[in-house]
């Protein structure tokens, strides 16, 4: 039976060693230096909901995002997906593969996250081949066409290269690629910050529609409270790697408990604009 809390983050900690090389430290007598990018962070995300982590640059948001999809390992703590530890080394390769198929990530820049030498059809087909999700070339082409239509692109776009699209269209391709493995959980790492404001609302609307249609669970990483207000069901506020406040979205916007959160809200003048444009 599935747990109520689909994603459960427990006392997550990630330390980076920023020390100079050993020889330099010996010559100059300098100590080792460490950075606690994530410091004892815990939260849960209910199935089909969006949990947002907000904070200024360097607060630890993207580090948590990368740990959540397995691109980084935690120094301590764990992330449970339906009770399964994503970073459990005792799991078999097949078990790891099943868990990772359920996780995908939409990166901040569609310019950097898409292979410029591959046609869109190949970009979308790669996860299908990696996880053996389709049988045969015809089934693969049908699934690629389905993905393109799902994000509001044309079937003929499969033959084009990423540089032939606008920024918003490229991000739609990134979303289609994330959907290819039929995931349950998608980490959105600042997915609209590289886009024009007018295009941001279109992409946010697409993500909300996909969540409603497919029952997706989102971890949404951003510094923009305007985006969070229209996307998230619950918000966690990060400062220097620590989770300093957590509330349901409406409550946090209406009555923030910390001065840091109030500062983030004051720095988001476009809250009303996003509320008007995003359904």
C-alpha positions in Angstrom: 0.0 0.0 0.0 1.4 3.4 -0.9 2.3 5.9 1.8 0.4 9.2 2.1 3.6 11.1 1.9 5.0 10.2 -1.5 8.3 12.0 -1.0 9.8 12.1 2.4 13.1 14.0 3.0 14.7 13.2 6.4 17.5 15.2 8.0 19.2 15.8 4.7 22.8 17.1 4.9 25.3 17.8 2.2 28.9 19.0 2.9 31.4 20.1 0.3 35.1 20.0 0.8 36.5 23.4 -0.4 40.0 22.8 1.0 43.1 23.7 -1.0 45.3 20.8 -2.2 47.1 18.9 0.5 50.6 20.2 -0.4 49.4 23.9 -0.4 47.9 23.4 3.1 51.1 21.8 4.4 53.3 24.6 3.0 51.1 27.5 4.2 49.6 25.9 7.3 46.1 26.4 6.2 43.2 24.2 7.6 40.6 22.3 5.6 37.5 24.3 4.6 34.0 22.8 4.4 30.7 24.2 3.2 27.4 22.8 4.6 25.3 23.5 1.5 22.3 21.6 3.0 22.0 21.4 6.8 19.5 19.0 8.4 16.6 19.6 6.1 13.4 17.6 6.4 10.0 17.9 4.6 7.4 15.8 2.9 5.5 16.1 -0.4 2.1 14.5 -0.9 1.3 12.6 -4.0 0.0 14.9 -6.8 1.0 18.1 -5.0 3.7 20.7 -5.5 6.2 21.6 -2.8 8.3 24.7 -3.4 11.7 25.4 -2.0 12.5 29.1 -2.1 15.5 31.2 -1.1 18.3 33.4 -2.5 21.2 32.1 -4.6 23.4 29.9 -2.5 20.7 28.8 -0.1 21.0 25.1 -1.0 17.9 24.8 -3.3 19.7 23.3 -6.3 21.8 21.0 -4.2 18.6 19.5 -2.8 17.2 19.2 -6.3 20.2 17.3 -7.5 20.2 15.0 -4.5 16.4 14.4 -5.0 17.0 12.9 -8.5 20.3 11.1 -7.7 22.7 13.4 -9.4 24.4 14.0 -6.0 24.6 11.8 -2.9 23.8 13.2 0.6 26.5 13.4 3.2 23.9 12.1 5.7 20.1 11.8 5.8 17.9 10.2 3.2 15.2 10.7 0.6 12.3 8.2 0.6 10.1 7.6 -2.4 7.1 5.5 -1.3 9.3 4.3 1.5 12.3 3.3 -0.7 15.6 5.1 0.0 16.8 6.6 -3.3 20.5 6.4 -2.1 20.3 2.9 -0.5 23.5 1.1 -1.8 22.0 -2.3 -0.9 19.4 -2.0 -3.6 20.0 -4.1 -6.7 20.6 -2.4 -10.1 17.2 -3.4 -11.2 15.6 -1.8 -8.1 17.6 1.4 -8.6 16.6 1.5 -12.2 12.9 1.2 -11.3 13.2 4.0 -8.8 15.1 6.3 -11.1 12.6 5.8 -13.9 10.0 7.5 -11.6 12.2 10.6 -11.2 12.9 13.3 -13.7 14.2 16.8 -13.7 13.5 20.0 -15.7 16.6 22.2 -15.7 16.7 26.0 -15.6 18.2 26.5 -19.0 16.7 24.8 -22.0 19.7 26.1 -24.0 22.2 24.0 -21.9 20.1 20.9 -21.1 19.3 19.9 -24.7 21.9 18.3 -27.0 22.3 20.8 -29.9 23.5 18.0 -32.3 20.4 15.8 -31.8 17.1 16.2 -33.5 14.2 16.6 -31.1 12.9 13.1 -32.0 16.1 11.6 -30.8 16.2 13.7 -27.6 12.7 12.4 -26.7 13.5 8.8 -27.8 16.6 8.5 -25.6 14.7 7.9 -22.3 12.4 5.4 -24.1 15.4 3.4 -25.2 17.3 3.7 -21.9 14.3 2.3 -19.8 13.1 -0.1 -22.6 9.7 1.5 -22.6 8.7 0.8 -26.1 9.0 -2.2 -28.4 10.1 -1.4 -32.0 10.7 1.7 -34.1 7.0 2.3 -34.9 6.0 2.4 -31.2 8.9 4.7 -30.4 7.9 7.2 -33.1 4.3 7.0 -31.9 5.3 7.8 -28.3 7.6 10.7 -29.5 4.6 12.2 -31.4 2.4 11.8 -28.3 4.9 13.6 -26.2 5.2 16.5 -28.6 1.4 16.9 -28.7 1.2 16.7 -25.0 3.3 19.8 -24.5 1.7 21.8 -27.3 4.2 21.2 -30.1 3.8 19.8 -33.6 4.5 16.2 -34.7 6.8 17.7 -37.4 9.0 19.3 -34.7 10.6 15.9 -34.2 12.7 16.5 -37.3 14.1 19.9 -36.1 17.1 20.8 -33.9 16.8 22.7 -30.6 18.3 25.9 -32.0 15.4 26.2 -34.4 13.0 26.8 -31.5 12.3 29.8 -29.2 13.2 29.6 -25.5 9.7 28.7 -24.5 9.5 26.0 -27.1 12.8 24.6 -26.0 11.5 24.4 -22.4 8.5 22.5 -23.7 10.9 20.0 -25.3 12.6 19.7 -21.9 9.3 19.0 -20.3 8.4 16.4 -22.9 11.7 14.7 -22.3 11.0 14.6 -18.6 7.6 13.0 -19.3 9.1 10.3 -21.6 9.9 7.8 -18.9 6.3 8.2 -17.4 7.6 9.6 -14.0 5.7 10.1 -10.8 8.0 12.8 -9.5 9.5 15.8 -11.4 12.0 18.2 -9.9 11.6 21.7 -11.6 14.9 23.6 -11.0 14.0 27.3 -11.8 12.3 26.1 -15.0 11.0 29.6 -16.0 13.7 31.9 -14.8 15.5 32.0 -18.2 12.3 32.9 -20.0 10.5 36.1 -20.8 7.7 37.0 -18.4 5.0 36.4 -21.1 6.3 33.0 -21.8 6.7 32.0 -18.1 2.9 32.0 -17.6 2.5 29.7 -20.6 5.0 27.2 -19.3 3.6 27.4 -15.7 0.1 26.7 -17.1 1.4 23.7 -19.0 3.0 22.3 -15.9 -0.3 22.7 -13.9 -2.3 21.1 -16.7 0.1 18.1 -16.8 -0.1 17.8 -13.0 -3.9 17.6 -13.2 -3.9 15.2 -16.1 -1.1 12.8 -15.0 -1.2 13.2 -11.2 2.4 14.3 -11.1 4.2 15.3 -8.0 6.5 18.4 -8.2 9.4 19.7 -6.2 9.7 23.3 -7.5 12.9 25.2 -7.0 12.9 28.9 -7.3 13.8 32.3 -5.8 10.6 33.9 -7.1 7.6 34.0 -4.7 5.4 35.2 -7.6 5.9 31.9 -9.3 5.5 29.9 -6.1 2.2 31.5 -5.2 0.5 30.1 -8.3 2.3 26.8 -8.5 2.9 25.4 -5.0 0.6 23.9 -2.4 3.2 24.2 0.3 6.4 26.2 0.6 9.7 25.7 2.5 12.0 28.7 2.9 15.8 28.0 2.8 18.5 30.2 4.2 22.2 29.2 4.2 21.2 25.5 3.8 18.7 25.5 6.6 14.9 25.2 6.4 13.8 28.2 8.4 10.1 28.2 7.7 7.4 26.0 6.2 3.7 26.6 5.6 0.9 26.1 3.2 1.3 28.6 0.4 -1.6 30.9 1.2 -0.7 31.1 4.9 3.0 31.8 4.2 2.2 34.6 1.8 -0.4 36.1 4.2 1.6 35.8 7.4 5.3 34.9 7.0 6.9 34.1 10.3 10.5 35.2 9.6 12.0 38.5 8.5 13.9 36.7 5.8 10.6 35.4 4.3 9.1 38.8 4.4 12.1 40.1 2.5 11.6 37.5 -0.2 7.9 38.5 -0.5 8.7 42.2 -0.8 11.3 41.4 -3.5 8.6 39.7 -5.7 6.6 42.6 -7.2 5.1 40.4 -9.9 2.9 38.3 -7.6 -0.3 39.8 -8.9 0.9 39.5 -12.6 1.5 35.8 -12.3 -1.8 35.3 -10.4 -3.7 36.9 -13.3 -1.9 35.0 -16.1 -1.7 31.5 -14.6 -4.8 29.4 -14.4 
